[in-house]
Amino acid sequence: MPDESTPTPEGFQAFVRDIMQVPGGAVPPGGVLGMVFRLANDLVIRDLRLIDGSLYTDCVYNLAASYLLKFAQDTTSSTPPGYWAKVREQLGMNSTTPGLIQSSSDNGTSQSWMIPDSLKNLSLADLDAMKNPYGQFYLSIMQQYGSVWGWA
């Protein structure tokens, strides 16, 4: 049985196949998978292993999946064609979100939201991660950890 407290490139490939359910013909080359895996592995705070090793691994795989959704490119041989572009479009990932709307109004109506402190200091990368379920999982765990996270 593999050690679930240590994320591996092979474990991430299984995550892409089994959890994300990316069709085999759309899986990007190993270089892209390796890049997003290494990036996530470097950014997820290692202290999570002290709480639960499998939680740490899940955070690495989910953050890597979020990056994969952002960075993966379709090729002429991808099947189905345009897979990554379609997924990004469905998730609303093709537009920049520079922040959260706190209030809006027109001549007759007005509406405002209270923005929680946990959302006030999100980076552009965090705002992008909020657009997909894998990034949301990662952010929800990291915000439970505290106000300063993401540094190894």
Secondary structure, 3 states (H helix, E strand, C coil): CCCCCCCCHHHHHHHHHHCCCCCHHHCCCHHHHHHHHHHHHHHCCCCHHHHCHHHHHHHHHHHHHHHHHHHCCCCCCCCCCCHHHHHHHHCCCCCCCCCCCCEEECCCCEEECCCCHHHHCCCHHHHHHCCCHHHHHHHHHHHHHCCCCCCC
